[in-house]
Amino acid sequence: MKTNPGRFFEDYRLGETIVHAVPRTLSGGERALYHALYPARGALYSSDDFARACGLPAAPLDDLIAFHTVFGKTVPDISLNAVANLGYAEGRWLAPVWPGDTLRSESTVIGLKENSNGKSGVVWVRTRGLNQRGEAVLEYVRWVMVRKNRATPAPEPVVPDLQSVVPATALTVPAGLDFRNYDFTLAGEPHRWGDYAVGEKIDHVDGVTVEEAEHMLATRLWQNTAKVHFDATFREDGKRLIYGGHVISLARALSFNGLANAQMIVALNGGAHANPCFAGDTVKAWSEVLDRAETAAPGVGALRLRLVAVKQGAEPFALRDEAGKYRPEVLLDLDYWALVPR
């Protein structure tokens, strides 16, 4: 058989490293398409002049462009037969990605656990994105529920022990980044690192209704071939599931209103796609400040932020119900560190 049916749960082995196919050279085209798909307006990723004033040689590609590209490479080997992508942990952006860089991905299986129904299991992988020089630009752990294809004995369950938060001391600040001459007027808001208090919640006000066309363009752009996103016959309800990364980028872009100066994502502490998103849903977002940290870079601070994406009908700042479960309107619960001018 020459075609690839994708891996099923029983095809993974603990400790194996999978080198994913088809490296990808990125250009300004990806930036233009990203900004067309999402209302992204971060100044550092939009303007070479703004980036140079902040000590960088030019505007890097958006942090989530790197994430989507690295993630998309892994799909044929990790989540082609996924029921759902369940969560993230220990994510770190290790170096900027520039137009002209070529990214590839590799993943190591660090956990396996069959579900009690015997029809699927959860696979944990640690993925690294590497540039053309073999330098790691991004790493993260994710876990995926994957279908079984044949009756096999359940492997001994191994659930990795993951950090709940990337320590502030482990954050990588791009070389040369300097916010001492930061232009708040051009960035769009006056709010500095010290203006945000731990526990503060921000309603980002705006919303975006998800369309089938933009989702299909996004999944093709990131070469995400998971069947649940393309094939309407793959789910019993006949709906194509919106790629979770699409929701992440929409929520991140919406957070500009209130967090315009959260310029760079540098770590992903955790995340859950709490409920499915489908075409026709209107996505809104709110954030909560979880922590603050100083960095050694001049004028640069870090905020630990919870980013929550919700759909129509959600109550303001409501996350879980009385039983502690995510409310049905909650789509995404993401915990990340961002760099902010002090």
C-alpha positions in Angstrom: 0.0 0.0 0.0 1.5 3.3 -1.1 -1.1 5.7 0.5 -0.9 6.9 4.1 -3.9 6.0 6.2 -2.4 7.8 9.2 -1.4 6.3 12.5 -3.9 4.9 15.0 -3.4 4.6 18.7 -1.9 1.2 18.6 0.8 2.3 16.1 2.6 4.5 18.6 5.6 3.4 20.7 6.7 5.1 23.9 10.0 6.9 23.3 10.0 6.9 19.5 10.9 10.0 17.7 9.0 10.8 14.5 10.7 13.1 11.9 7.8 14.8 10.1 7.9 15.3 6.3 8.0 18.3 4.1 10.0 21.3 5.5 8.5 24.7 4.7 10.2 27.9 3.7 8.2 30.9 5.0 7.9 34.3 3.4 6.0 37.5 3.7 3.2 35.7 2.0 2.4 33.8 5.1 2.4 37.0 7.1 0.0 38.6 4.6 -2.4 35.6 4.7 -2.2 35.4 8.5 -3.2 39.1 8.8 -6.0 38.5 6.3 -7.4 35.6 8.2 -7.2 37.1 11.7 -7.5 40.7 12.8 -3.9 40.7 13.9 -2.4 44.2 14.6 0.7 43.7 16.8 3.1 46.4 15.9 6.2 44.4 16.4 5.1 41.8 13.8 3.6 44.4 11.4 6.4 47.0 10.9 10.1 46.6 10.2 10.7 50.2 11.5 8.8 49.5 14.7 10.8 46.3 15.2 14.1 48.1 14.5 13.3 50.7 17.1 12.9 47.8 19.6 16.3 46.4 18.8 15.5 43.8 16.2 16.8 43.7 12.7 13.3 43.6 11.2 9.8 42.4 12.0 9.9 38.7 12.7 7.0 36.5 11.5 4.1 36.3 14.0 4.7 33.9 16.9 1.6 31.9 16.0 2.7 31.6 12.3 5.7 29.6 13.7 3.3 27.6 15.9 0.8 26.8 13.1 3.6 25.8 10.7 5.4 23.5 13.1 2.0 22.1 14.3 0.8 21.5 10.7 3.9 19.4 9.9 3.0 17.0 12.7 -0.6 16.3 11.7 -0.1 13.4 9.2 1.8 11.5 11.8 0.1 12.5 15.1 -3.5 13.6 14.5 -4.7 12.5 11.1 -7.0 10.1 12.9 -7.6 12.3 15.9 -10.9 12.6 17.7 -9.7 15.9 19.2 -6.6 17.8 20.2 -6.9 17.9 24.0 -4.3 20.2 25.4 -0.8 21.8 25.5 2.0 22.3 28.1 5.6 23.3 28.4 5.6 25.4 25.2 8.5 27.8 24.6 9.4 30.1 21.7 13.2 29.8 21.5 14.1 32.1 18.6 12.4 34.4 16.2 11.4 33.1 12.8 12.3 35.4 9.9 11.0 35.5 6.3 13.2 33.1 4.4 13.6 30.6 7.2 12.8 27.0 6.6 11.0 25.1 9.4 10.6 21.4 10.0 9.2 19.4 12.9 10.0 16.3 14.9 8.0 14.7 17.8 8.9 12.3 20.5 6.1 10.1 22.1 6.3 10.7 25.8 2.9 9.2 27.0 0.3 6.7 26.0 -3.0 5.8 27.7 -5.9 3.8 26.2 -9.4 5.1 27.0 -11.8 2.8 29.0 -14.0 2.3 25.9 -11.2 0.5 24.1 -11.9 2.5 20.9 -9.4 5.2 21.3 -6.5 6.4 23.4 -4.5 9.5 24.3 -1.0 10.1 22.9 1.3 12.7 24.4 4.1 14.1 22.2 6.9 16.6 22.6 7.3 18.5 19.4 10.2 20.7 18.3 10.3 23.1 15.4 13.8 23.4 13.8 15.1 26.0 11.3 17.4 25.4 8.4 20.4 25.5 10.7 19.0 22.8 12.9 18.3 25.4 15.7 15.1 24.9 17.8 12.8 27.8 17.3 9.8 26.3 19.2 9.0 23.4 21.4 5.8 22.2 23.1 3.9 19.2 24.5 0.5 18.3 23.3 -1.9 15.4 23.8 -4.4 14.0 21.3 -7.2 11.5 21.5 -6.6 9.1 18.6 -8.9 6.4 17.3 -8.0 2.7 17.4 -8.1 0.7 14.2 -7.8 -2.9 15.5 -8.2 -4.8 18.7 -4.8 -4.9 20.5 -3.9 -5.3 24.1 -3.8 -2.0 25.9 -0.3 -0.7 26.6 0.8 0.0 30.1 -0.5 3.5 30.7 2.2 6.2 30.9 1.1 9.7 31.6 3.9 12.3 31.6 4.5 14.6 34.6 4.3 18.1 33.0 5.1 21.5 34.5 1.9 23.5 35.1 3.8 26.7 34.3 7.0 27.5 32.4 9.1 29.4 35.0 9.7 33.0 34.2 13.5 32.3 34.4 13.1 29.9 31.5 11.6 32.4 29.1 13.7 33.2 26.0 13.8 36.9 25.2 15.0 37.5 21.6 18.6 38.8 21.4 18.7 42.6 21.2 15.1 43.2 22.2 14.9 46.6 23.9 11.7 48.4 24.8 13.2 51.5 26.3 12.3 53.5 23.1 9.0 51.9 22.7 6.4 54.0 20.8 3.1 53.6 22.6 1.2 55.8 20.2 2.2 53.7 17.2 1.6 50.5 19.1 -2.0 51.5 19.7 -2.3 51.7 23.5 -0.6 53.4 26.5 -0.7 50.5 28.9 2.7 49.3 30.3 3.7 46.2 32.2 3.1 47.9 35.5 -0.4 49.0 34.6 -1.7 45.4 34.8 -2.5 43.9 38.2 -2.6 40.2 39.0 -6.2 39.1 39.0 -7.3 41.8 36.6 -9.8 40.7 33.9 -10.2 42.3 30.5 -13.1 42.0 28.2 -11.8 42.4 24.7 -15.2 43.5 23.5 -15.0 42.5 19.8 -16.2 39.3 18.1 -15.6 37.4 14.8 -18.1 35.0 13.3 -16.3 32.0 11.9 -16.9 31.1 8.3 -16.3 27.8 6.5 -14.3 29.5 3.8 -11.8 31.1 6.1 -11.3 28.0 8.1 -10.7 25.9 5.1 -8.2 28.5 3.8 -6.5 28.4 7.2 -6.2 24.6 7.5 -4.7 24.5 3.9 -2.4 27.4 4.7 -0.9 25.5 7.7 -1.1 22.2 5.8 -3.3 20.7 8.6 -4.7 17.6 7.0 -6.7 16.2 10.0 -9.8 14.6 8.7 -12.1 16.2 11.3 -11.3 19.6 9.7 -11.8 18.6 6.0 -14.2 15.7 5.7 -17.8 16.5 6.7 -18.6 12.7 6.7 -15.9 11.9 9.3 -18.0 13.1 12.2 -21.4 11.6 13.1 -23.0 15.1 13.2 -21.8 15.9 9.6 -19.9 19.0 10.7 -16.3 20.0 10.1 -14.6 20.8 13.3 -12.8 24.2 13.3 -9.1 23.7 13.8 -8.2 24.7 17.4 -5.3 26.8 16.3 -7.7 28.9 14.3 -9.6 29.7 17.5 -6.3 30.5 19.2 -5.3 33.0 16.6 -8.7 34.6 16.5 -8.7 35.0 20.3 -5.1 36.3 20.3 -6.0 38.9 17.6 -9.1 40.0 19.5 -7.0 40.5 22.6 -5.3 43.4 20.9 -8.1 45.6 22.4 -6.8 45.8 25.9 -3.5 44.0 25.4 -2.1 45.8 22.3 1.4 45.9 24.0 1.6 42.2 24.7 3.9 42.0 21.7 5.4 38.5 21.7 4.2 35.2 23.0 7.3 33.4 24.5 5.7 30.5 26.4 2.6 28.3 26.4 2.0 27.1 30.0 -1.1 25.1 29.2 -4.2 25.1 27.1 -7.5 23.2 26.5 -9.9 23.2 23.6 -12.8 23.1 26.0 -15.7 22.7 23.5 -15.9 22.3 19.7 -16.2 25.3 17.4 -18.1 25.2 14.2 -18.8 27.5 11.3 -21.4 30.1 12.2 -20.1 30.4 15.8 -19.1 34.0 16.9 -15.9 34.0 18.8 -15.2 36.6 21.5 -12.4 36.7 24.1 -11.4 37.8 27.5 -8.2 37.7 29.5 -7.0 37.4 33.1 -3.6 38.5 34.4 -2.2 35.6 36.3 1.3 36.7 37.1 4.0 39.3 36.3 7.8 38.9 36.0 10.7 41.1 35.2 13.3 40.1 32.5 16.9 41.0 32.0 16.2 42.7 28.7 16.0 46.5 28.9 12.5 47.8 29.3 11.0 44.4 28.9 8.6 42.7 31.3 6.6 39.5 31.1 2.9 39.0 31.8 1.4 35.6 32.4 -2.1 35.7 30.8 -5.1 33.5 30.6 -6.8 33.9 27.3 -10.4 32.5 27.1 -12.3 32.3 23.8 -16.1 31.9 24.1 -19.0 31.8 21.6 -22.3 33.5 21.5 -24.4 33.3 24.6 -21.5 33.3 27.1 -21.8 35.2 30.3 -19.0 37.7 31.0 -15.9 36.1 32.5 -17.7 32.8 33.2 -15.4 29.8 32.8 -16.7 26.8 34.7 -20.0 25.6 36.0 -20.8 24.6 39.6 -19.5 21.1 39.0 -16.1 22.5 37.9 -16.6 21.7 34.2 -16.1 24.1 31.4 -19.3 25.9 30.5 -20.6 24.9 27.0 -19.9 28.3 25.6 -16.2 28.2 26.4 -14.1 27.2 23.4 -10.5 27.8 24.6 -8.7 28.2 27.8 -5.0 29.2 27.1 -2.3 30.1 29.6 0.7 31.9 28.2 3.6 34.4 28.8 3.9 37.5 26.7 6.6 40.2 26.6 5.3 43.7 27.4 7.1 47.1 27.6 7.8 48.3 31.2 
